[in-house]
Amino acid sequence: MKNERFAGIDRLYGAGAAARLARAHVCVVGIGGVGSWAVEALARAGVGELTLIDADDVCVSNTNRQLHALDGEYGKAKVEVMAQRARAINPAIKVHAIADFLTSSNLWQLLGGGERESYSAHSAHGEPFDAVLDACDSLNIKVEMIAFCKRRKIPVVVSGSAGGRIDPTLVTTRDLSKTEHDAMLALVRQRLRDDYGWTRNPKRYFGVLAVFSRENANYPQADGSVCKTRMSGEGALKLDCSGGLGAATHVTGTFAFVAVARVIGKILGTKSPPRA
């Protein structure tokens, strides 16, 4: 029987696409400015099974960039709020809401399959994740997760930093070895080469897609202004409830939607359009 909720997916990708997505299992790591919008897009594309990993609660300072930041939701676990929303979009969806941070000690359990069914990295048909969408902002875990997925041949799409950017038209994708204007992804690249022996040959690719912006970040200054120069002596800035880089939904959402487009492409076997 045809599912009218997602009939438009078949009209977009071709007959059978909606059924294939309904059988897919995608893991989203980090349910914040990028991850929350990614969950929304995956659920509305008809992906049948999601695993959401994040230990944070929704806070009022998330409002400028995160989908779940609404009156009545503050203080609740991000994964639970988004799981409830995904089920409202598609009552047939299966959602594993894991209120935990991905760490070195639980990486295998959460991404490689553990004893607990809710922590399993396998779909109902016994296969590994069809894709992992990385939307976390921890350098160490980002590196370990990418290396783990690559080793296990699990398709992974990596989000760079949306913080400090204001122009969504500059968001694009490339192989992780070829991104620019993103300090976080540059560090990820360096660590993969240093710690895991990934290629340093500029003519070779990592085989991992990354979403990034070609725009240089805007940094907050002590006088309240913003500019493209980071203040001297300043540590790494990130998006969190205590401050740091500014961010806006029109950019964080764009990062998410571009990442989801690539995830869906991997699941359905469609080719990415050529870069401009």
C-alpha positions in Angstrom: 0.0 0.0 0.0 1.3 3.4 -1.0 2.3 5.7 1.9 0.8 9.1 1.1 3.0 10.8 3.6 6.0 10.2 1.5 4.6 9.8 -2.0 6.4 13.0 -3.0 9.8 11.2 -2.4 9.1 8.7 -5.2 8.1 11.5 -7.5 11.4 13.2 -6.8 13.9 10.3 -6.7 11.9 7.6 -8.6 9.7 4.7 -7.9 10.9 2.6 -4.9 12.9 5.4 -3.3 10.4 5.9 -0.5 10.4 2.2 0.3 14.2 2.1 0.3 14.4 5.1 2.7 11.7 3.4 4.9 14.1 0.5 5.3 17.1 2.7 6.1 18.7 3.3 9.5 20.6 6.5 10.0 22.5 7.7 13.1 22.8 11.4 13.9 25.5 12.3 16.4 25.0 15.7 18.0 21.4 17.0 18.1 22.1 20.7 18.1 22.2 23.5 15.6 22.9 21.2 12.7 21.7 17.8 14.1 18.2 18.9 15.1 17.4 20.1 11.6 19.0 17.0 10.2 16.7 14.8 12.2 13.7 16.8 10.9 14.8 16.4 7.3 15.5 12.7 7.6 12.1 12.1 9.3 10.3 14.1 6.6 12.2 12.2 3.9 10.7 9.0 5.3 13.8 7.4 6.7 12.4 4.5 8.7 14.8 4.2 11.6 16.9 6.9 13.4 19.4 6.7 16.2 20.0 10.0 18.0 23.0 10.5 20.2 23.5 13.6 22.5 23.5 14.1 26.2 22.6 17.8 26.2 19.3 19.3 27.4 17.5 22.0 25.5 18.4 25.5 26.8 17.0 28.9 26.1 20.3 30.1 24.4 19.7 27.4 21.7 16.8 29.4 20.4 18.7 31.2 17.6 19.7 28.0 15.8 18.2 24.8 17.1 14.8 23.3 16.1 13.8 21.9 19.5 14.4 25.2 21.4 10.7 26.1 22.2 8.8 27.1 25.2 7.8 24.0 27.1 10.9 22.1 25.9 13.6 23.8 27.8 15.4 21.5 30.3 14.3 18.3 28.4 16.8 16.0 26.7 17.4 17.0 23.1 17.2 13.4 21.9 13.8 12.9 23.5 12.3 16.1 22.2 13.5 15.3 18.6 12.4 11.6 18.9 8.9 12.8 19.9 8.9 15.2 16.9 10.0 12.5 14.5 7.2 10.2 15.7 4.7 13.0 15.1 6.0 13.4 11.6 5.9 9.7 10.9 4.1 7.4 13.4 5.8 4.4 11.8 9.3 5.6 12.4 11.6 3.7 14.9 13.7 6.1 17.0 16.5 5.2 19.4 17.0 8.3 21.7 20.4 7.9 23.4 20.9 10.6 26.0 24.7 10.2 26.2 27.7 11.7 24.6 29.7 9.6 22.1 33.1 8.9 23.8 36.1 6.8 23.2 34.8 4.3 25.8 31.4 3.9 24.2 32.1 4.4 20.6 32.1 0.7 19.8 28.9 0.1 21.8 27.0 2.9 20.2 28.3 2.7 16.6 29.5 -0.8 16.4 26.6 -2.7 18.0 26.3 -3.5 21.7 24.3 -5.9 23.8 21.5 -3.4 24.4 19.0 -3.3 21.6 18.5 0.4 21.9 22.2 0.9 21.6 22.6 -1.3 18.6 24.1 0.0 15.4 22.0 -2.4 13.3 18.7 -2.0 11.6 15.8 -4.4 12.0 17.1 -6.4 9.0 20.5 -7.0 10.7 22.6 -4.6 8.7 24.9 -1.8 10.0 23.8 1.8 9.8 23.1 2.9 6.3 24.8 6.1 7.1 26.1 8.2 10.0 25.6 12.0 10.0 28.2 13.7 12.2 27.0 16.9 13.7 29.1 17.0 16.9 31.5 19.7 17.9 34.1 17.6 19.8 37.3 17.3 17.9 38.5 14.1 19.5 35.2 12.3 19.0 34.8 13.6 15.5 38.2 12.1 14.5 37.6 8.8 16.2 34.1 8.5 14.8 35.2 9.2 11.2 38.1 6.7 11.5 35.8 4.1 13.0 33.1 4.5 10.3 35.8 4.4 7.5 37.3 1.3 9.0 33.9 -0.4 9.3 32.8 0.9 5.8 29.8 2.8 7.2 29.1 5.8 5.1 29.6 9.0 7.1 28.9 12.6 6.2 30.7 15.2 8.4 29.5 18.6 9.3 32.1 21.4 9.6 31.5 24.6 11.7 28.4 26.6 11.0 29.3 29.1 13.7 30.3 32.6 12.7 28.9 32.3 9.2 26.0 34.4 7.8 25.8 33.5 4.1 24.0 30.1 3.5 24.8 30.3 -0.3 28.5 29.6 0.5 27.7 26.2 2.1 28.9 23.3 0.0 30.4 19.8 0.1 33.8 18.3 -0.8 35.9 15.4 0.2 37.2 16.0 3.8 40.8 16.2 2.4 39.9 19.2 0.3 37.8 21.6 2.5 38.8 25.2 3.2 38.0 28.1 5.5 37.1 25.6 8.4 39.6 25.4 11.2 37.8 22.4 12.9 37.9 20.3 9.7 41.6 21.3 9.2 42.4 19.9 12.7 40.3 16.8 12.0 42.3 16.3 8.8 45.6 16.7 10.6 44.6 14.2 13.4 43.5 11.6 10.9 46.8 11.9 9.2 48.9 11.9 12.4 46.9 9.3 14.4 45.5 7.0 11.8 48.0 7.3 8.9 45.5 8.8 6.4 47.0 9.9 3.1 49.0 13.2 3.0 49.2 13.0 -0.8 47.4 16.1 -2.1 46.2 14.2 -5.2 44.4 11.5 -3.1 41.1 11.7 -1.4 39.9 10.5 2.1 36.6 9.2 0.7 34.6 11.0 3.4 32.2 13.8 2.4 32.2 17.0 4.5 29.8 19.9 4.6 31.5 23.3 5.1 31.3 27.0 4.3 33.6 28.9 1.9 32.9 31.9 4.1 35.5 32.9 6.7 34.0 33.0 10.2 32.9 36.3 11.9 34.5 36.5 15.4 33.0 38.5 18.3 35.2 41.2 19.7 35.6 42.6 23.2 33.9 45.8 22.2 30.8 44.0 20.9 31.7 44.3 17.2 32.4 41.3 14.9 35.1 40.9 12.3 37.0 38.2 10.4 39.9 38.2 12.8 40.0 36.2 16.0 41.2 38.1 19.1 44.8 37.3 20.0 45.2 34.9 22.8 41.7 33.6 22.4 41.1 29.9 22.8 39.0 27.8 20.4 35.5 29.2 20.1 32.4 27.0 19.6 28.7 27.1 19.8 27.5 26.4 23.3 25.3 27.8 26.0 28.1 29.9 27.6 28.8 32.0 24.5 31.4 31.8 21.8 30.7 32.1 18.1 27.4 33.4 17.0 25.1 31.4 14.8 21.8 31.6 12.9 19.2 29.0 11.8 19.5 30.0 8.1 23.1 28.7 8.2 22.9 25.8 10.7 19.8 24.5 8.9 21.5 24.8 5.5 24.4 22.7 6.8 21.9 20.1 8.0 19.9 20.0 4.8 23.0 19.7 2.6 24.3 16.9 4.8 20.9 15.1 4.6 20.9 15.4 0.8 24.3 13.6 0.8 23.1 11.0 3.2 20.0 10.3 1.1 22.1 10.2 -2.0 24.3 7.5 -0.4 21.3 5.4 0.7 19.7 5.6 -2.8 22.9 5.5 -4.7 22.3 8.8 -6.5 25.3 10.8 -7.6 26.0 14.2 -6.1 25.5 17.2 -8.5 28.8 18.8 -9.7 30.2 21.6 -7.6 29.9 25.1 -9.0 
